[in-house]
Amino acid sequence: MIIRTVTEDTKKVDLLLEGILDYIKVSTAIRKVNTVHTLIEEVLKKKQGQLGEKNIRLFKKFEKNLPETAVPEEQLRYILNGILQYVLTLIPFNGSIGLLTRTLALQREASEDQALFGRDAKYVEVLIQFAGYMMQGDPFQEVPPLLVDQREKVLNFKSVLDLELGLVEEIVKRNRATLKLDTDEKKSKTSIFLRFPAERRKTVYYQPVNESIL
């Protein structure tokens, strides 16, 4: 009898403590910081296998105290994952990838960006540079005409890449952001510029509450 009473009291105390902890979680706002860098590192970690298979070197230069962006976290994760997968598909073995983040103010002459982000706005830029590129038009004319099957496979491969990149770009546009590719054919280098509107307000989140069935 005593053991049962003690057990019941213990359960009541546990339920009370759980309720108090849940209350603290939903009552205490935690400032959201470093989201862009956290997601980049998360995506890179998931692609360690691909990076290792091609022996890719990474060079990172991240701006300290980078602002948050107005892009929802899950969509930002999708964008970064899609772009890095695109890069890993094109980059040759023993290549290198440079990642840079920074905050920039719009230039006066950048009328298109002003229309998108607003006058005197700031944006968060993620710059990805790598060796390798996919030329426009018919980039595989060096493939001998007799190797029709090989040529078709390469062209189909390019079509898949273009489709995947197009889907990523659609999500970018929905979030009033921009995606630009700059190809230097002489140096066989590609630069990808991702620009997201910087969040002016402080963003917060709350810890998830344990869902217990009483």
C-alpha positions in Angstrom: 0.0 0.0 0.0 2.8 2.4 0.9 4.7 1.5 -2.2 1.6 2.1 -4.4 1.1 5.5 -2.7 4.7 6.5 -3.2 4.5 5.4 -6.9 1.4 7.5 -7.5 2.9 10.5 -5.8 6.0 10.2 -7.9 3.9 10.1 -11.1 2.0 13.2 -10.0 5.3 15.0 -9.4 6.7 13.9 -12.8 3.5 15.2 -14.5 3.8 18.5 -12.7 7.4 18.9 -13.6 6.7 18.0 -17.2 4.0 20.6 -17.3 6.2 23.3 -15.8 9.0 22.5 -18.3 6.6 22.7 -21.2 5.3 26.0 -19.9 8.8 27.4 -19.8 9.5 26.2 -23.4 6.4 28.0 -24.8 7.0 31.1 -22.7 10.7 31.6 -23.4 11.6 32.9 -26.9 15.1 32.0 -28.2 16.7 34.3 -30.7 17.3 32.6 -34.0 20.9 33.2 -35.2 23.4 31.8 -37.7 20.8 29.8 -39.6 22.4 30.1 -43.0 25.7 28.8 -41.8 24.1 26.1 -39.8 22.2 24.8 -42.9 25.3 25.0 -45.1 27.2 22.9 -42.6 24.3 20.5 -42.3 24.1 20.0 -46.1 27.8 19.6 -46.4 27.8 16.9 -43.7 25.2 14.9 -45.6 27.3 15.1 -48.7 30.5 14.0 -47.1 30.4 10.8 -49.1 30.2 12.5 -52.4 32.9 15.0 -51.4 35.2 12.1 -50.4 34.6 10.1 -53.5 35.7 12.9 -55.7 38.4 14.1 -53.2 37.0 17.6 -53.2 38.6 20.3 -51.1 36.5 22.9 -49.3 37.3 26.5 -48.7 35.0 28.5 -46.5 34.8 32.1 -45.5 31.8 32.9 -43.5 30.8 36.4 -42.3 30.5 36.7 -38.6 27.1 37.6 -37.3 25.4 37.1 -40.6 21.8 38.3 -40.5 18.9 36.0 -40.7 17.0 35.8 -44.0 13.2 36.1 -44.7 13.3 32.7 -46.4 11.6 29.9 -44.4 14.2 27.4 -43.0 12.9 24.3 -44.8 12.9 26.1 -48.2 16.4 27.5 -47.5 17.6 24.0 -46.8 16.1 22.8 -50.1 17.8 25.6 -52.1 21.2 25.0 -50.5 20.9 21.2 -50.9 19.9 21.6 -54.6 22.7 24.0 -55.5 25.4 21.9 -53.8 24.1 18.8 -55.4 24.3 20.6 -58.8 27.9 21.6 -58.0 28.9 18.1 -56.9 27.5 16.6 -60.1 29.6 18.9 -62.3 32.8 19.3 -60.4 35.7 17.1 -61.6 37.7 14.8 -59.4 40.3 16.5 -57.1 38.5 19.8 -57.6 37.7 22.5 -55.0 34.6 24.4 -53.9 34.8 27.8 -52.4 31.9 29.0 -50.1 31.6 32.6 -49.0 28.8 34.4 -47.1 28.4 38.1 -46.7 25.9 40.9 -46.1 25.6 43.6 -48.9 23.6 46.7 -49.4 22.0 47.2 -52.8 23.9 49.5 -55.2 22.0 52.4 -56.7 22.4 51.2 -60.2 21.0 47.7 -59.4 17.5 48.7 -60.4 16.3 45.1 -60.8 17.4 44.1 -57.4 15.9 47.3 -55.9 12.6 46.3 -57.4 12.9 42.9 -55.7 14.4 43.7 -52.4 13.3 47.3 -52.0 15.3 50.6 -51.8 18.2 50.8 -49.3 17.6 47.1 -48.4 20.3 44.6 -47.5 20.6 41.1 -48.6 22.5 38.0 -47.6 24.7 36.6 -50.3 26.0 33.0 -50.5 28.7 32.7 -53.2 29.7 29.2 -54.4 32.7 28.9 -56.8 34.0 25.7 -58.4 36.0 24.4 -61.3 33.8 23.0 -64.0 30.9 24.2 -66.1 28.1 23.2 -68.4 28.2 25.3 -71.6 25.1 26.6 -73.2 23.8 25.4 -76.6 25.4 22.3 -77.9 28.5 21.8 -75.6 29.2 18.3 -76.7 30.1 18.8 -80.3 33.5 17.2 -79.6 31.8 13.9 -79.2 32.4 11.8 -82.4 29.2 11.4 -84.5 29.5 7.6 -84.3 29.1 7.6 -80.5 25.4 8.5 -80.8 24.4 6.6 -77.6 27.1 8.4 -75.6 26.0 11.7 -77.0 22.4 11.1 -76.1 23.3 10.1 -72.6 25.3 13.3 -72.0 22.5 15.5 -73.4 19.9 13.7 -71.3 22.2 14.2 -68.3 22.3 17.9 -69.0 18.5 18.0 -69.3 18.1 16.5 -65.9 20.5 19.0 -64.4 18.7 21.9 -66.0 15.4 20.6 -64.7 16.6 20.2 -61.1 18.2 23.7 -61.2 15.0 25.1 -62.6 13.0 23.7 -59.6 15.5 25.3 -57.2 15.3 28.6 -59.0 11.5 28.5 -58.8 11.6 28.3 -55.0 14.2 31.0 -55.0 11.9 33.4 -56.9 9.0 32.6 -54.7 10.9 33.9 -51.8 11.9 37.2 -53.6 15.5 36.0 -53.8 17.8 35.7 -56.8 20.0 33.0 -58.3 22.7 33.9 -60.8 25.3 31.8 -62.6 28.5 33.2 -64.0 30.6 31.0 -66.2 34.2 31.6 -67.1 34.9 29.2 -70.0 38.6 30.0 -70.3 39.2 29.2 -66.6 36.6 26.5 -66.6 35.1 28.0 -63.5 31.5 28.7 -62.4 30.3 31.1 -59.8 26.8 30.8 -58.3 25.4 33.8 -56.5 22.4 33.3 -54.1 21.0 36.5 -52.7 18.3 36.4 -50.0 16.5 39.4 -48.5 17.9 40.0 -45.0 15.5 39.9 -42.2 15.3 43.3 -40.5 13.5 42.2 -37.4 14.9 39.9 -34.8 13.6 36.4 -35.3 12.8 34.0 -32.5 11.7 30.4 -32.0 10.3 28.3 -29.2 11.5 24.9 -28.1 9.2 22.0 -29.1 6.8 20.8 -26.3 6.7 17.1 -25.4 3.4 15.7 -26.4 2.4 13.5 -23.5 -0.9 11.6 -23.2 -2.2 11.8 -19.7 
